[in-house]
């Protein structure tokens, strides 16, 4: 995380990671915590600065739900655009 002093995720947090050999810039787009109901929606948008066959654009979202008996349900959705996402 490089646009804030805290290591806690929040809306607009920027971070960088490498996956499958690709550098990805990313930003938290959604951080909506409903602590009273035990639900978190977290989503990030990731991209690289490449063009052509190396271009990659990703949106990844999680819905995290606290359940009874110390269980957690995680539902995830992801959209990927670009040749690297196909491979």
Buried (B, 14 or more C-beta within 10 A) or exposed (E): BEEEEEEEBEEEBEBEEEEEEBEBBBBBBBBEEEEEEEBBBBBBBBBBEBEEEEBBBBBBBBBBBEEEEEEEEEEEEEEEEBEBBEE
